[in-house]
């Protein structure tokens, strides 16, 4: 099965924050929209370049980051 890159970091785009590949939409943007009460459907309607899988990937990205930050070395 072919691996798909969902995120990329490019210093010249959005100050190097993780963005969805091929867009200028950051993971933080999507998480912020969810936190403000937007649904996955709201987000994908407002940003048709994103899919439900992208939104779920943002949640997983945040969960993994949190796990790394809170797991002792």
CHARMM-style PDB file with segment names, atoms N, HN, CA, C and O in Angstrom:
ATOM      1  N   UNK     1       0.845  -1.184   0.000  1.00  0.00      PROA
ATOM      2  CA  UNK     1       0.000   0.000   0.000  1.00  0.00      PROA
ATOM      3  C   UNK     1       0.891   1.247   0.000  1.00  0.00      PROA
ATOM      4  O   UNK     1       1.911   1.288   0.687  1.00  0.00      PROA
ATOM      5  N   UNK     2       0.509   2.226  -0.749  1.00  0.00      PROA
ATOM      6  HN  UNK     2      -0.319   2.193  -1.307  1.00  0.00      PROA
ATOM      7  CA  UNK     2       1.273   3.469  -0.891  1.00  0.00      PROA
ATOM      8  C   UNK     2       1.018   4.401   0.279  1.00  0.00      PROA
ATOM      9  O   UNK     2      -0.129   4.587   0.686  1.00  0.00      PROA
ATOM     10  N   UNK     3       2.069   4.984   0.822  1.00  0.00      PROA
ATOM     11  HN  UNK     3       3.000   4.832   0.492  1.00  0.00      PROA
ATOM     12  CA  UNK     3       1.957   5.920   1.933  1.00  0.00      PROA
ATOM     13  C   UNK     3       1.652   7.316   1.400  1.00  0.00      PROA
ATOM     14  O   UNK     3       2.254   7.764   0.424  1.00  0.00      PROA
ATOM     15  N   UNK     4       0.719   7.990   2.045  1.00  0.00      PROA
ATOM     16  HN  UNK     4       0.230   7.626   2.838  1.00  0.00      PROA
ATOM     17  CA  UNK     4       0.331   9.341   1.652  1.00  0.00      PROA
ATOM     18  C   UNK     4       0.801  10.310   2.733  1.00  0.00      PROA
ATOM     19  O   UNK     4       0.552  10.095   3.920  1.00  0.00      PROA
ATOM     20  N   UNK     5       1.475  11.368   2.323  1.00  0.00      PROA
ATOM     21  HN  UNK     5       1.678  11.543   1.359  1.00  0.00      PROA
ATOM     22  CA  UNK     5       1.914  12.386   3.266  1.00  0.00      PROA
ATOM     23  C   UNK     5       0.765  13.363   3.494  1.00  0.00      PROA
ATOM     24  O   UNK     5       0.326  14.050   2.572  1.00  0.00      PROA
ATOM     25  N   UNK     6       0.292  13.412   4.723  1.00  0.00      PROA
ATOM     26  HN  UNK     6       0.650  12.853   5.472  1.00  0.00      PROA
ATOM     27  CA  UNK     6      -0.822  14.302   5.042  1.00  0.00      PROA
ATOM     28  C   UNK     6      -0.361  15.690   5.455  1.00  0.00      PROA
ATOM     29  O   UNK     6      -1.038  16.683   5.191  1.00  0.00      PROA
ATOM     30  N   UNK     7       0.808  15.753   6.110  1.00  0.00      PROA
ATOM     31  HN  UNK     7       1.358  14.946   6.324  1.00  0.00      PROA
ATOM     32  CA  UNK     7       1.294  17.020   6.639  1.00  0.00      PROA
ATOM     33  C   UNK     7       2.661  17.344   6.060  1.00  0.00      PROA
ATOM     34  O   UNK     7       3.418  16.462   5.653  1.00  0.00      PROA
ATOM     35  N   UNK     8       2.947  18.627   6.038  1.00  0.00      PROA
ATOM     36  HN  UNK     8       2.332  19.343   6.369  1.00  0.00      PROA
ATOM     37  CA  UNK     8       4.285  19.074   5.672  1.00  0.00      PROA
ATOM     38  C   UNK     8       4.604  20.328   6.468  1.00  0.00      PROA
ATOM     39  O   UNK     8       3.708  21.035   6.931  1.00  0.00      PROA
ATOM     40  N   UNK     9       5.882  20.588   6.618  1.00  0.00      PROA
ATOM     41  HN  UNK     9       6.609  20.014   6.242  1.00  0.00      PROA
ATOM     42  CA  UNK     9       6.348  21.799   7.302  1.00  0.00      PROA
ATOM     43  C   UNK     9       7.237  22.532   6.321  1.00  0.00      PROA
ATOM     44  O   UNK     9       8.256  22.014   5.867  1.00  0.00      PROA
ATOM     45  N   UNK    10       6.826  23.754   6.002  1.00  0.00      PROA
ATOM     46  HN  UNK    10       5.998  24.175   6.371  1.00  0.00      PROA
ATOM     47  CA  UNK    10       7.599  24.587   5.080  1.00  0.00      PROA
ATOM     48  C   UNK    10       7.776  25.948   5.751  1.00  0.00      PROA
ATOM     49  O   UNK    10       6.803  26.670   5.972  1.00  0.00      PROA
ATOM     50  N   UNK    11       9.024  26.292   6.073  1.00  0.00      PROA
ATOM     51  HN  UNK    11       9.814  25.705   5.893  1.00  0.00      PROA
ATOM     52  CA  UNK    11       9.280  27.531   6.824  1.00  0.00      PROA
ATOM     53  C   UNK    11       8.632  28.770   6.213  1.00  0.00      PROA
ATOM     54  O   UNK    11       8.255  29.690   6.938  1.00  0.00      PROA
ATOM     55  N   UNK    12       8.501  28.803   4.906  1.00  0.00      PROA
ATOM     56  HN  UNK    12       8.808  28.055   4.316  1.00  0.00      PROA
ATOM     57  CA  UNK    12       7.948  29.985   4.247  1.00  0.00      PROA
ATOM     58  C   UNK    12       6.416  30.037   4.259  1.00  0.00      PROA
ATOM     59  O   UNK    12       5.823  31.034   3.847  1.00  0.00      PROA
ATOM     60  N   UNK    13       5.785  28.969   4.729  1.00  0.00      PROA
ATOM     61  HN  UNK    13       6.267  28.159   5.064  1.00  0.00      PROA
ATOM     62  CA  UNK    13       4.322  28.934   4.780  1.00  0.00      PROA
ATOM     63  C   UNK    13       3.881  28.825   6.228  1.00  0.00      PROA
ATOM     64  O   UNK    13       4.262  27.892   6.935  1.00  0.00      PROA
ATOM     65  N   UNK    14       3.076  29.782   6.665  1.00  0.00      PROA
ATOM     66  HN  UNK    14       2.766  30.540   6.090  1.00  0.00      PROA
ATOM     67  CA  UNK    14       2.482  29.813   8.005  1.00  0.00      PROA
ATOM     68  C   UNK    14       3.529  29.648   9.107  1.00  0.00      PROA
ATOM     69  O   UNK    14       3.303  28.962  10.104  1.00  0.00      PROA
ATOM     70  N   UNK    15       4.670  30.288   8.905  1.00  0.00      PROA
ATOM     71  HN  UNK    15       4.854  30.845   8.096  1.00  0.00      PROA
ATOM     72  CA  UNK    15       5.755  30.316   9.902  1.00  0.00      PROA
ATOM     73  C   UNK    15       6.266  28.929  10.279  1.00  0.00      PROA
ATOM     74  O   UNK    15       6.743  28.718  11.394  1.00  0.00      PROA
ATOM     75  N   UNK    16       6.163  27.989   9.347  1.00  0.00      PROA
ATOM     76  HN  UNK    16       5.775  28.160   8.442  1.00  0.00      PROA
ATOM     77  CA  UNK    16       6.703  26.661   9.584  1.00  0.00      PROA
ATOM     78  C   UNK    16       5.845  25.746  10.430  1.00  0.00      PROA
ATOM     79  O   UNK    16       6.306  24.687  10.856  1.00  0.00      PROA
ATOM     80  N   UNK    17       4.598  26.136  10.683  1.00  0.00      PROA
ATOM     81  HN  UNK    17       4.224  26.997  10.337  1.00  0.00      PROA
ATOM     82  CA  UNK    17       3.688  25.260  11.420  1.00  0.00      PROA
ATOM     83  C   UNK    17       3.294  24.092  10.524  1.00  0.00      PROA
ATOM     84  O   UNK    17       3.274  24.242   9.302  1.00  0.00      PROA
ATOM     85  N   UNK    18       2.980  22.928  11.103  1.00  0.00      PROA
ATOM     86  HN  UNK    18       2.997  22.807  12.095  1.00  0.00      PROA
ATOM     87  CA  UNK    18       2.537  21.798  10.280  1.00  0.00      PROA
ATOM     88  C   UNK    18       1.244  22.157   9.530  1.00  0.00      PROA
ATOM     89  O   UNK    18       0.259  22.592  10.126  1.00  0.00      PROA
ATOM     90  N   UNK    19       1.281  21.962   8.222  1.00  0.00      PROA
ATOM     91  HN  UNK    19       2.081  21.608   7.738  1.00  0.00      PROA
ATOM     92  CA  UNK    19       0.119  22.243   7.375  1.00  0.00      PROA
ATOM     93  C   UNK    19      -0.286  20.964   6.662  1.00  0.00      PROA
ATOM     94  O   UNK    19       0.501  20.024   6.553  1.00  0.00      PROA
ATOM     95  N   UNK    20      -1.515  20.938   6.180  1.00  0.00      PROA
ATOM     96  HN  UNK    20      -2.154  21.702   6.268  1.00  0.00      PROA
ATOM     97  CA  UNK    20      -1.947  19.828   5.345  1.00  0.00      PROA
ATOM     98  C   UNK    20      -1.249  19.977   4.000  1.00  0.00      PROA
ATOM     99  O   UNK    20      -1.258  21.052   3.401  1.00  0.00      PROA
ATOM    100  N   UNK    21      -0.649  18.896   3.535  1.00  0.00      PROA
ATOM    101  HN  UNK    21      -0.642  18.023   4.022  1.00  0.00      PROA
ATOM    102  CA  UNK    21       0.132  18.911   2.304  1.00  0.00      PROA
ATOM    103  C   UNK    21      -0.676  19.545   1.170  1.00  0.00      PROA
ATOM    104  O   UNK    21      -1.835  19.199   0.940  1.00  0.00      PROA
ATOM    105  N   UNK    22      -0.032  20.480   0.472  1.00  0.00      PROA
ATOM    106  HN  UNK    22       0.909  20.760   0.659  1.00  0.00      PROA
ATOM    107  CA  UNK    22      -0.647  21.140  -0.672  1.00  0.00      PROA
ATOM    108  C   UNK    22      -1.600  22.267  -0.326  1.00  0.00      PROA
ATOM    109  O   UNK    22      -2.260  22.815  -1.208  1.00  0.00      PROA
ATOM    110  N   UNK    23      -1.679  22.624   0.967  1.00  0.00      PROA
ATOM    111  HN  UNK    23      -1.143  22.179   1.684  1.00  0.00      PROA
ATOM    112  CA  UNK    23      -2.569  23.716   1.389  1.00  0.00      PROA
ATOM    113  C   UNK    23      -1.783  24.685   2.263  1.00  0.00      PROA
ATOM    114  O   UNK    23      -0.588  24.504   2.496  1.00  0.00      PROA
ATOM    115  N   UNK    24      -2.470  25.708   2.738  1.00  0.00      PROA
ATOM    116  HN  UNK    24      -3.441  25.854   2.549  1.00  0.00      PROA
ATOM    117  CA  UNK    24      -1.909  26.623   3.730  1.00  0.00      PROA
ATOM    118  C   UNK    24      -2.655  26.472   5.058  1.00  0.00      PROA
ATOM    119  O   UNK    24      -2.519  27.311   5.949  1.00  0.00      PROA
ATOM    120  N   UNK    25      -3.429  25.422   5.185  1.00  0.00      PROA
ATOM    121  HN  UNK    25      -3.540  24.740   4.461  1.00  0.00      PROA
ATOM    122  CA  UNK    25      -4.252  25.179   6.373  1.00  0.00      PROA
ATOM    123  C   UNK    25      -3.423  24.407   7.400  1.00  0.00      PROA
ATOM    124  O   UNK    25      -2.924  23.317   7.118  1.00  0.00      PROA
ATOM    125  N   UNK    26      -3.283  24.986   8.594  1.00  0.00      PROA
ATOM    126  HN  UNK    26      -3.688  25.871   8.824  1.00  0.00      PROA
ATOM    127  CA  UNK    26      -2.488  24.328   9.623  1.00  0.00      PROA
ATOM    128  C   UNK    26      -3.326  23.327  10.417  1.00  0.00      PROA
ATOM    129  O   UNK    26      -4.554  23.400  10.461  1.00  0.00      PROA
ATOM    130  N   UNK    27      -2.618  22.400  11.034  1.00  0.00      PROA
ATOM    131  HN  UNK    27      -1.620  22.341  10.998  1.00  0.00      PROA
ATOM    132  CA  UNK    27      -3.265  21.465  11.955  1.00  0.00      PROA
ATOM    133  C   UNK    27      -3.938  22.271  13.062  1.00  0.00      PROA
ATOM    134  O   UNK    27      -5.064  21.974  13.460  1.00  0.00      PROA
ATOM    135  N   UNK    28      -3.241  23.294  13.554  1.00  0.00      PROA
ATOM    136  HN  UNK    28      -2.326  23.536  13.231  1.00  0.00      PROA
ATOM    137  CA  UNK    28      -3.802  24.145  14.607  1.00  0.00      PROA
ATOM    138  C   UNK    28      -5.122  24.774  14.165  1.00  0.00      PROA
ATOM    139  O   UNK    28      -6.063  24.844  14.955  1.00  0.00      PROA
ATOM    140  N   UNK    29      -5.205  25.230  12.919  1.00  0.00      PROA
ATOM    141  HN  UNK    29      -4.440  25.172  12.277  1.00  0.00      PROA
ATOM    142  CA  UNK    29      -6.452  25.831  12.430  1.00  0.00      PROA
ATOM    143  C   UNK    29      -7.613  24.857  12.621  1.00  0.00      PROA
ATOM    144  O   UNK    29      -8.661  25.219  13.156  1.00  0.00      PROA
ATOM    145  N   UNK    30      -7.411  23.626  12.179  1.00  0.00      PROA
ATOM    146  HN  UNK    30      -6.559  23.332  11.745  1.00  0.00      PROA
ATOM    147  CA  UNK    30      -8.481  22.630  12.249  1.00  0.00      PROA
ATOM    148  C   UNK    30      -8.837  22.327  13.702  1.00  0.00      PROA
ATOM    149  O   UNK    30     -10.016  22.229  14.043  1.00  0.00      PROA
ATOM    150  N   UNK    31      -7.840  22.179  14.550  1.00  0.00      PROA
ATOM    151  HN  UNK    31      -6.882  22.258  14.273  1.00  0.00      PROA
ATOM    152  CA  UNK    31      -8.111  21.916  15.958  1.00  0.00      PROA
ATOM    153  C   UNK    31      -8.850  23.085  16.600  1.00  0.00      PROA
ATOM    154  O   UNK    31      -9.752  22.885  17.414  1.00  0.00      PROA
ATOM    155  N   UNK    32      -8.466  24.301  16.231  1.00  0.00      PROA
ATOM    156  HN  UNK    32      -7.734  24.463  15.570  1.00  0.00      PROA
ATOM    157  CA  UNK    32      -9.139  25.494  16.750  1.00  0.00      PROA
ATOM    158  C   UNK    32     -10.593  25.544  16.293  1.00  0.00      PROA
ATOM    159  O   UNK    32     -11.479  25.892  17.074  1.00  0.00      PROA
ATOM    160  N   UNK    33     -10.840  25.201  15.041  1.00  0.00      PROA
ATOM    161  HN  UNK    33     -10.120  24.918  14.406  1.00  0.00      PROA
ATOM    162  CA  UNK    33     -12.220  25.173  14.531  1.00  0.00      PROA
ATOM    163  C   UNK    33     -13.055  24.147  15.295  1.00  0.00      PROA
ATOM    164  O   UNK    33     -14.201  24.415  15.658  1.00  0.00      PROA
ATOM    165  N   UNK    34     -12.479  22.979  15.534  1.00  0.00      PROA
ATOM    166  HN  UNK    34     -11.549  22.760  15.239  1.00  0.00      PROA
ATOM    167  CA  UNK    34     -13.198  21.952  16.294  1.00  0.00      PROA
ATOM    168  C   UNK    34     -13.482  22.439  17.709  1.00  0.00      PROA
ATOM    169  O   UNK    34     -14.588  22.260  18.218  1.00  0.00      PROA
ATOM    170  N   UNK    35     -12.493  23.051  18.342  1.00  0.00      PROA
ATOM    171  HN  UNK    35     -11.594  23.196  17.927  1.00  0.00      PROA
ATOM    172  CA  UNK    35     -12.656  23.549  19.706  1.00  0.00      PROA
ATOM    173  C   UNK    35     -13.711  24.647  19.794  1.00  0.00      PROA
ATOM    174  O   UNK    35     -14.355  24.818  20.829  1.00  0.00      PROA
ATOM    175  N   UNK    36     -13.883  25.388  18.702  1.00  0.00      PROA
ATOM    176  HN  UNK    36     -13.360  25.249  17.861  1.00  0.00      PROA
ATOM    177  CA  UNK    36     -14.875  26.474  18.707  1.00  0.00      PROA
ATOM    178  C   UNK    36     -16.289  25.969  18.431  1.00  0.00      PROA
ATOM    179  O   UNK    36     -17.249  26.740  18.447  1.00  0.00      PROA
ATOM    180  N   UNK    37     -16.406  24.659  18.177  1.00  0.00      PROA
ATOM    181  HN  UNK    37     -15.627  24.033  18.163  1.00  0.00      PROA
ATOM    182  CA  UNK    37     -17.741  24.091  17.986  1.00  0.00      PROA
ATOM    183  C   UNK    37     -18.076  23.678  16.562  1.00  0.00      PROA
ATOM    184  O   UNK    37     -19.149  23.128  16.314  1.00  0.00      PROA
ATOM    185  N   UNK    38     -17.175  23.933  15.626  1.00  0.00      PROA
ATOM    186  HN  UNK    38     -16.303  24.380  15.827  1.00  0.00      PROA
ATOM    187  CA  UNK    38     -17.440  23.502  14.253  1.00  0.00      PROA
ATOM    188  C   UNK    38     -17.416  21.980  14.192  1.00  0.00      PROA
ATOM    189  O   UNK    38     -16.658  21.330  14.912  1.00  0.00      PROA
ATOM    190  N   UNK    39     -18.243  21.428  13.333  1.00  0.00      PROA
ATOM    191  HN  UNK    39     -18.859  21.955  12.748  1.00  0.00      PROA
ATOM    192  CA  UNK    39     -18.253  19.984  13.122  1.00  0.00      PROA
ATOM    193  C   UNK    39     -17.295  19.641  11.988  1.00  0.00      PROA
ATOM    194  O   UNK    39     -16.832  20.517  11.259  1.00  0.00      PROA
ATOM    195  N   UNK    40     -17.011  18.360  11.857  1.00  0.00      PROA
ATOM    196  HN  UNK    40     -17.387  17.648  12.450  1.00  0.00      PROA
ATOM    197  CA  UNK    40     -16.182  17.906  10.738  1.00  0.00      PROA
ATOM    198  C   UNK    40     -16.832  18.331   9.422  1.00  0.00      PROA
ATOM    199  O   UNK    40     -16.151  18.777   8.499  1.00  0.00      PROA
ATOM    200  N   UNK    41     -18.143  18.189   9.346  1.00  0.00      PROA
ATOM    201  HN  UNK    41     -18.697  17.827  10.096  1.00  0.00      PROA
ATOM    202  CA  UNK    41     -18.862  18.586   8.131  1.00  0.00      PROA
ATOM    203  C   UNK    41     -18.730  20.088   7.871  1.00  0.00      PROA
ATOM    204  O   UNK    41     -18.543  20.499   6.726  1.00  0.00      PROA
ATOM    205  N   UNK    42     -18.823  20.906   8.913  1.00  0.00      PROA
ATOM    206  HN  UNK    42     -18.975  20.572   9.843  1.00  0.00      PROA
ATOM    207  CA  UNK    42     -18.643  22.355   8.756  1.00  0.00      PROA
ATOM    208  C   UNK    42     -17.270  22.659   8.159  1.00  0.00      PROA
ATOM    209  O   UNK    42     -17.142  23.461   7.234  1.00  0.00      PROA
ATOM    210  N   UNK    43     -16.250  22.005   8.707  1.00  0.00      PROA
ATOM    211  HN  UNK    43     -16.354  21.354   9.459  1.00  0.00      PROA
ATOM    212  CA  UNK    43     -14.880  22.271   8.262  1.00  0.00      PROA
ATOM    213  C   UNK    43     -14.682  21.846   6.817  1.00  0.00      PROA
ATOM    214  O   UNK    43     -14.114  22.591   6.018  1.00  0.00      PROA
ATOM    215  N   UNK    44     -15.150  20.648   6.479  1.00  0.00      PROA
ATOM    216  HN  UNK    44     -15.612  20.043   7.128  1.00  0.00      PROA
ATOM    217  CA  UNK    44     -14.961  20.174   5.097  1.00  0.00      PROA
ATOM    218  C   UNK    44     -15.816  20.966   4.109  1.00  0.00      PROA
ATOM    219  O   UNK    44     -15.467  21.056   2.931  1.00  0.00      PROA
ATOM    220  N   UNK    45     -16.922  21.538   4.564  1.00  0.00      PROA
ATOM    221  HN  UNK    45     -17.206  21.466   5.521  1.00  0.00      PROA
ATOM    222  CA  UNK    45     -17.717  22.411   3.684  1.00  0.00      PROA
ATOM    223  C   UNK    45     -17.003  23.744   3.465  1.00  0.00      PROA
ATOM    224  O   UNK    45     -16.989  24.269   2.352  1.00  0.00      PROA
ATOM    225  N   UNK    46     -16.412  24.287   4.528  1.00  0.00      PROA
ATOM    226  HN  UNK    46     -16.423  23.860   5.432  1.00  0.00      PROA
ATOM    227  CA  UNK    46     -15.705  25.565   4.423  1.00  0.00      PROA
ATOM    228  C   UNK    46     -14.363  25.431   3.703  1.00  0.00      PROA
ATOM    229  O   UNK    46     -13.893  26.372   3.063  1.00  0.00      PROA
ATOM    230  N   UNK    47     -13.761  24.266   3.813  1.00  0.00      PROA
ATOM    231  HN  UNK    47     -14.142  23.501   4.333  1.00  0.00      PROA
ATOM    232  CA  UNK    47     -12.446  24.008   3.207  1.00  0.00      PROA
ATOM    233  C   UNK    47     -12.527  22.721   2.383  1.00  0.00      PROA
ATOM    234  O   UNK    47     -12.115  21.660   2.852  1.00  0.00      PROA
ATOM    235  N   UNK    48     -13.053  22.808   1.163  1.00  0.00      PROA
ATOM    236  HN  UNK    48     -13.387  23.670   0.782  1.00  0.00      PROA
ATOM    237  CA  UNK    48     -13.278  21.605   0.358  1.00  0.00      PROA
ATOM    238  C   UNK    48     -12.008  20.829   0.017  1.00  0.00      PROA
ATOM    239  O   UNK    48     -12.082  19.680  -0.420  1.00  0.00      PROA
ATOM    240  N   UNK    49     -10.841  21.452   0.214  1.00  0.00      PROA
ATOM    241  HN  UNK    49     -10.781  22.385   0.569  1.00  0.00      PROA
ATOM    242  CA  UNK    49      -9.594  20.730  -0.034  1.00  0.00      PROA
ATOM    243  C   UNK    49      -9.283  19.743   1.088  1.00  0.00      PROA
ATOM    244  O   UNK    49      -8.384  18.912   0.958  1.00  0.00      PROA
ATOM    245  N   UNK    50     -10.028  19.836   2.191  1.00  0.00      PROA
ATOM    246  HN  UNK    50     -10.758  20.511   2.297  1.00  0.00      PROA
ATOM    247  CA  UNK    50      -9.859  18.903   3.304  1.00  0.00      PROA
ATOM    248  C   UNK    50     -10.973  17.864   3.281  1.00  0.00      PROA
ATOM    249  O   UNK    50     -12.088  18.126   2.832  1.00  0.00      PROA
ATOM    250  N   UNK    51     -10.635  16.676   3.780  1.00  0.00      PROA
ATOM    251  HN  UNK    51      -9.729  16.463   4.145  1.00  0.00      PROA
ATOM    252  CA  UNK    51     -11.612  15.597   3.884  1.00  0.00      PROA
ATOM    253  C   UNK    51     -11.831  15.271   5.356  1.00  0.00      PROA
ATOM    254  O   UNK    51     -11.127  15.778   6.229  1.00  0.00      PROA
ATOM    255  N   UNK    52     -12.803  14.431   5.613  1.00  0.00      PROA
ATOM    256  HN  UNK    52     -13.375  14.019   4.904  1.00  0.00      PROA
ATOM    257  CA  UNK    52     -13.037  13.971   6.976  1.00  0.00      PROA
ATOM    258  C   UNK    52     -11.772  13.291   7.509  1.00  0.00      PROA
ATOM    259  O   UNK    52     -11.425  13.463   8.678  1.00  0.00      PROA
ATOM    260  N   UNK    53     -11.086  12.524   6.668  1.00  0.00      PROA
ATOM    261  HN  UNK    53     -11.368  12.384   5.719  1.00  0.00      PROA
ATOM    262  CA  UNK    53      -9.850  11.868   7.085  1.00  0.00      PROA
ATOM    263  C   UNK    53      -8.781  12.878   7.491  1.00  0.00      PROA
ATOM    264  O   UNK    53      -8.002  12.615   8.407  1.00  0.00      PROA
ATOM    265  N   UNK    54      -8.734  14.037   6.819  1.00  0.00      PROA
ATOM    266  HN  UNK    54      -9.367  14.251   6.075  1.00  0.00      PROA
ATOM    267  CA  UNK    54      -7.787  15.083   7.211  1.00  0.00      PROA
ATOM    268  C   UNK    54      -8.104  15.600   8.607  1.00  0.00      PROA
ATOM    269  O   UNK    54      -7.200  15.774   9.424  1.00  0.00      PROA
ATOM    270  N   UNK    55      -9.360  15.842   8.881  1.00  0.00      PROA
ATOM    271  HN  UNK    55     -10.094  15.701   8.217  1.00  0.00      PROA
ATOM    272  CA  UNK    55      -9.752  16.366  10.196  1.00  0.00      PROA
ATOM    273  C   UNK    55      -9.416  15.345  11.279  1.00  0.00      PROA
ATOM    274  O   UNK    55      -8.891  15.705  12.333  1.00  0.00      PROA
ATOM    275  N   UNK    56      -9.713  14.087  11.027  1.00  0.00      PROA
ATOM    276  HN  UNK    56     -10.140  13.794  10.171  1.00  0.00      PROA
ATOM    277  CA  UNK    56      -9.393  13.042  11.994  1.00  0.00      PROA
ATOM    278  C   UNK    56      -7.883  12.904  12.172  1.00  0.00      PROA
ATOM    279  O   UNK    56      -7.409  12.622  13.273  1.00  0.00      PROA
ATOM    280  N   UNK    57      -7.138  13.098  11.105  1.00  0.00      PROA
ATOM    281  HN  UNK    57      -7.523  13.327  10.211  1.00  0.00      PROA
ATOM    282  CA  UNK    57      -5.672  13.052  11.188  1.00  0.00      PROA
ATOM    283  C   UNK    57      -5.149  14.187  12.061  1.00  0.00      PROA
ATOM    284  O   UNK    57      -4.164  14.008  12.776  1.00  0.00      PROA
ATOM    285  N   UNK    58      -5.790  15.347  12.014  1.00  0.00      PROA
ATOM    286  HN  UNK    58      -6.591  15.493  11.432  1.00  0.00      PROA
ATOM    287  CA  UNK    58      -5.379  16.471  12.870  1.00  0.00      PROA
ATOM    288  C   UNK    58      -5.573  16.120  14.347  1.00  0.00      PROA
ATOM    289  O   UNK    58      -4.740  16.452  15.190  1.00  0.00      PROA
ATOM    290  N   UNK    59      -6.674  15.448  14.642  1.00  0.00      PROA
ATOM    291  HN  UNK    59      -7.351  15.178  13.957  1.00  0.00      PROA
ATOM    292  CA  UNK    59      -6.928  15.035  16.030  1.00  0.00      PROA
ATOM    293  C   UNK    59      -5.877  14.012  16.467  1.00  0.00      PROA
ATOM    294  O   UNK    59      -5.341  14.094  17.572  1.00  0.00      PROA
ATOM    295  N   UNK    60      -5.594  13.067  15.607  1.00  0.00      PROA
ATOM    296  HN  UNK    60      -6.029  13.000  14.709  1.00  0.00      PROA
ATOM    297  CA  UNK    60      -4.575  12.056  15.917  1.00  0.00      PROA
ATOM    298  C   UNK    60      -3.202  12.705  16.084  1.00  0.00      PROA
ATOM    299  O   UNK    60      -2.447  12.333  16.983  1.00  0.00      PROA
ATOM    300  N   UNK    61      -2.876  13.667  15.229  1.00  0.00      PROA
ATOM    301  HN  UNK    61      -3.489  13.968  14.499  1.00  0.00      PROA
ATOM    302  CA  UNK    61      -1.612  14.403  15.317  1.00  0.00      PROA
ATOM    303  C   UNK    61      -1.493  15.052  16.696  1.00  0.00      PROA
ATOM    304  O   UNK    61      -0.449  14.957  17.343  1.00  0.00      PROA
ATOM    305  N   UNK    62      -2.559  15.710  17.143  1.00  0.00      PROA
ATOM    306  HN  UNK    62      -3.407  15.788  16.618  1.00  0.00      PROA
ATOM    307  CA  UNK    62      -2.544  16.390  18.443  1.00  0.00      PROA
ATOM    308  C   UNK    62      -2.429  15.384  19.580  1.00  0.00      PROA
ATOM    309  O   UNK    62      -1.710  15.630  20.549  1.00  0.00      PROA
ATOM    310  N   UNK    63      -3.116  14.268  19.479  1.00  0.00      PROA
ATOM    311  HN  UNK    63      -3.699  14.068  18.692  1.00  0.00      PROA
ATOM    312  CA  UNK    63      -3.051  13.246  20.521  1.00  0.00      PROA
ATOM    313  C   UNK    63      -1.641  12.671  20.611  1.00  0.00      PROA
ATOM    314  O   UNK    63      -1.122  12.473  21.710  1.00  0.00      PROA
ATOM    315  N   UNK    64      -1.024  12.404  19.476  1.00  0.00      PROA
ATOM    316  HN  UNK    64      -1.445  12.565  18.584  1.00  0.00      PROA
ATOM    317  CA  UNK    64       0.346  11.879  19.473  1.00  0.00      PROA
ATOM    318  C   UNK    64       1.320  12.885  20.050  1.00  0.00      PROA
ATOM    319  O   UNK    64       2.229  12.522  20.797  1.00  0.00      PROA
ATOM    320  N   UNK    65       1.133  14.145  19.706  1.00  0.00      PROA
ATOM    321  HN  UNK    65       0.395  14.439  19.099  1.00  0.00      PROA
ATOM    322  CA  UNK    65       2.019  15.188  20.239  1.00  0.00      PROA
ATOM    323  C   UNK    65       1.866  15.289  21.755  1.00  0.00      PROA
ATOM    324  O   UNK    65       2.856  15.387  22.481  1.00  0.00      PROA
ATOM    325  N   UNK    66       0.651  15.266  22.215  1.00  0.00      PROA
ATOM    326  HN  UNK    66      -0.153  15.187  21.626  1.00  0.00      PROA
ATOM    327  CA  UNK    66       0.394  15.328  23.652  1.00  0.00      PROA
ATOM    328  C   UNK    66       1.023  14.123  24.359  1.00  0.00      PROA
ATOM    329  O   UNK    66       1.616  14.268  25.428  1.00  0.00      PROA
ATOM    330  N   UNK    67       0.894  12.961  23.773  1.00  0.00      PROA
ATOM    331  HN  UNK    67       0.413  12.843  22.905  1.00  0.00      PROA
ATOM    332  CA  UNK    67       1.475  11.749  24.354  1.00  0.00      PROA
ATOM    333  C   UNK    67       2.999  11.891  24.467  1.00  0.00      PROA
ATOM    334  O   UNK    67       3.584  11.517  25.483  1.00  0.00      PROA
ATOM    335  N   UNK    68       3.637  12.431  23.426  1.00  0.00      PROA
ATOM    336  HN  UNK    68       3.162  12.735  22.600  1.00  0.00      PROA
ATOM    337  CA  UNK    68       5.093  12.624  23.451  1.00  0.00      PROA
ATOM    338  C   UNK    68       5.495  13.638  24.520  1.00  0.00      PROA
ATOM    339  O   UNK    68       6.524  13.479  25.178  1.00  0.00      PROA
ATOM    340  N   UNK    69       4.682  14.677  24.691  1.00  0.00      PROA
ATOM    341  HN  UNK    69       3.847  14.806  24.157  1.00  0.00      PROA
ATOM    342  CA  UNK    69       5.013  15.721  25.668  1.00  0.00      PROA
ATOM    343  C   UNK    69       4.837  15.250  27.100  1.00  0.00      PROA
ATOM    344  O   UNK    69       5.516  15.744  28.000  1.00  0.00      PROA
ATOM    345  N   UNK    70       3.938  14.304  27.324  1.00  0.00      PROA
ATOM    346  HN  UNK    70       3.386  13.903  26.593  1.00  0.00      PROA
ATOM    347  CA  UNK    70       3.637  13.880  28.693  1.00  0.00      PROA
ATOM    348  C   UNK    70       4.271  12.547  29.069  1.00  0.00      PROA
ATOM    349  O   UNK    70       4.167  12.119  30.218  1.00  0.00      PROA
ATOM    350  N   UNK    71       4.922  11.888  28.123  1.00  0.00      PROA
ATOM    351  HN  UNK    71       5.006  12.236  27.189  1.00  0.00      PROA
ATOM    352  CA  UNK    71       5.570  10.609  28.421  1.00  0.00      PROA
ATOM    353  C   UNK    71       7.004  10.869  28.861  1.00  0.00      PROA
ATOM    354  O   UNK    71       7.777  11.482  28.124  1.00  0.00      PROA
ATOM    355  N   UNK    72       7.369  10.406  30.065  1.00  0.00      PROA
ATOM    356  HN  UNK    72       6.741   9.908  30.664  1.00  0.00      PROA
ATOM    357  CA  UNK    72       8.744  10.612  30.528  1.00  0.00      PROA
ATOM    358  C   UNK    72       9.735   9.877  29.624  1.00  0.00      PROA
ATOM    359  O   UNK    72       9.432   8.823  29.065  1.00  0.00      PROA
ATOM    360  N   UNK    73      10.908  10.455  29.500  1.00  0.00      PROA
ATOM    361  HN  UNK    73      11.155  11.311  29.955  1.00  0.00      PROA
ATOM    362  CA  UNK    73      11.954   9.866  28.658  1.00  0.00      PROA
ATOM    363  C   UNK    73      12.646   8.750  29.393  1.00  0.00      PROA
ATOM    364  OT1 UNK    73      13.559   8.127  28.851  1.00  0.00      PROA
TER     365      UNK     73
END
